[in-house]
Amino acid sequence: MFKLPKPDERLKVSVPVSIPVPQDGGTVRKHEIDVTFELPLQDEVDQVLARQDEDAPDLIEKYIVGADRIQDHAGNPMPYSDELKTSLLNVTYARKAITRAFFATLAGEGRRGN
């Protein structure tokens, strides 16, 4: 049975995100991370959906509240922080993958193949 959330309750969900990292020869290597979103309330959803074709970090930045399975350039695990979030959103192919995952989650779609 579906449980109706409180009117001001924001759902937090952690979703796997596959980031396609470009490689030599025109291929990509997929790396999996987990991103936690705090989903917007309905009054914000229409505003967000109206901008979903934009590739702007500010569009989803405030809804990202966590990220796991990320390492620095030396292979050391990185704990979530605002600095990590900014760094992730400054990597074009990571931002695109995270943005796609956000909109799929917002639409209630499960993880897509690939």
Backbone torsions as a table, in degrees:
resi	resn	phi	psi	omega
1	MET	NA	136.9	178.8
2	PHE	-74.4	130.6	178.1
3	LYS	-102.0	118.1	-179.1
4	LEU	-70.1	124.7	179.9
5	PRO	-72.3	163.1	174.7
6	LYS	-62.8	151.7	-176.5
7	PRO	-55.2	-32.1	-177.8
8	ASP	-108.0	14.0	-177.9
9	GLU	-81.8	125.7	177.0
10	ARG	-101.6	123.6	179.9
11	LEU	-76.6	130.6	173.6
12	LYS	-106.2	127.6	-179.6
13	VAL	-135.2	138.8	175.6
14	SER	-102.1	126.2	-177.5
15	VAL	-127.0	145.1	175.0
16	PRO	-74.6	139.8	178.7
17	VAL	-127.2	127.3	178.1
18	SER	-96.4	116.2	-178.5
19	ILE	-101.1	117.2	179.6
20	PRO	-83.8	104.6	-178.3
21	VAL	-89.6	120.6	-178.9
22	PRO	-59.6	141.5	179.4
23	GLN	-126.1	165.9	174.3
24	ASP	-58.6	149.0	177.6
25	GLY	84.2	7.5	177.1
26	GLY	81.7	13.5	178.2
27	THR	-99.6	174.7	174.6
28	VAL	-130.4	153.0	173.9
29	ARG	-118.4	123.3	-176.0
30	LYS	-86.7	133.3	176.8
31	HIS	-121.9	133.9	-178.0
32	GLU	-96.1	133.0	171.1
33	ILE	-130.8	167.8	173.2
34	ASP	-114.7	131.9	178.1
35	VAL	-121.7	133.5	177.4
36	THR	-102.5	125.4	178.1
37	PHE	-109.2	143.1	166.8
38	GLU	-104.3	107.4	-171.2
39	LEU	-70.8	143.6	-179.4
40	PRO	-70.5	156.6	172.8
41	LEU	-75.4	163.6	-173.3
42	GLN	-56.0	-36.5	-178.6
43	ASP	-64.6	-22.9	177.0
44	GLU	-90.1	-24.8	-173.6
45	VAL	-58.5	-45.2	-179.3
46	ASP	-60.8	-40.0	178.2
47	GLN	-64.7	-42.5	-179.5
48	VAL	-67.2	-44.6	-179.0
49	LEU	-63.7	-32.2	178.8
50	ALA	-65.1	-21.5	-178.1
51	ARG	-109.0	10.4	-171.4
52	GLN	-64.1	-18.3	178.3
53	ASP	-84.6	-6.8	179.0
54	GLU	-78.6	148.9	175.0
55	ASP	-109.6	66.2	-176.9
56	ALA	-120.5	125.7	-178.6
57	PRO	-56.9	-34.0	-177.3
58	ASP	-66.3	-17.1	-178.6
59	LEU	-62.8	-42.0	-177.4
60	ILE	-115.9	-8.0	-173.8
61	GLU	-51.7	-44.8	-175.6
62	LYS	-72.7	-12.6	179.9
63	TYR	-94.4	-10.0	177.2
64	ILE	-86.8	119.7	-178.0
65	VAL	-122.4	5.2	177.8
66	GLY	-173.1	158.2	176.1
67	ALA	-159.3	136.8	-178.3
68	ASP	-132.9	167.2	179.5
69	ARG	65.4	44.6	179.4
70	ILE	-123.2	137.5	179.6
71	GLN	-121.2	155.7	174.0
72	ASP	-80.0	-178.4	-176.5
73	HIS	-61.6	-21.7	179.8
74	ALA	-94.1	0.4	178.7
75	GLY	90.1	10.6	178.7
76	ASN	-86.6	137.0	178.3
77	PRO	-59.3	141.7	179.7
78	MET	-114.7	122.7	175.8
79	PRO	-72.4	154.6	-180.0
80	TYR	-66.8	139.3	175.2
81	SER	-158.1	168.0	176.2
82	ASP	-63.0	-34.1	178.0
83	GLU	-64.6	-41.2	177.3
84	LEU	-63.7	-43.1	178.8
85	LYS	-58.9	-46.1	178.9
86	THR	-61.3	-43.1	179.2
87	SER	-62.4	-43.6	178.3
88	LEU	-60.1	-44.7	-177.3
89	LEU	-73.5	-10.5	176.1
90	ASN	-90.2	-3.1	175.5
91	VAL	-101.0	109.8	-170.9
92	THR	-51.1	-50.9	-176.3
93	TYR	-69.5	-27.5	174.6
94	ALA	-72.3	-44.9	179.7
95	ARG	-59.4	-43.4	-179.7
96	LYS	-62.8	-43.6	-180.0
97	ALA	-65.4	-41.7	179.6
98	ILE	-66.9	-41.0	178.8
99	THR	-62.6	-43.9	177.6
100	ARG	-60.2	-43.4	179.9
101	ALA	-64.4	-38.6	178.8
102	PHE	-61.4	-49.6	-177.7
103	PHE	-68.2	-34.3	175.3
104	ALA	-65.2	-40.4	178.5
105	THR	-67.2	-43.3	179.3
106	LEU	-60.0	-34.8	-179.5
107	ALA	-82.4	-3.2	179.9
108	GLY	79.0	18.9	179.1
109	GLU	-88.9	141.5	176.0
110	GLY	-75.3	-177.5	179.3
111	ARG	-63.6	136.0	179.1
112	ARG	-89.6	156.8	177.9
113	GLY	-64.5	166.3	-178.7
114	ASN	82.5	NA	NA
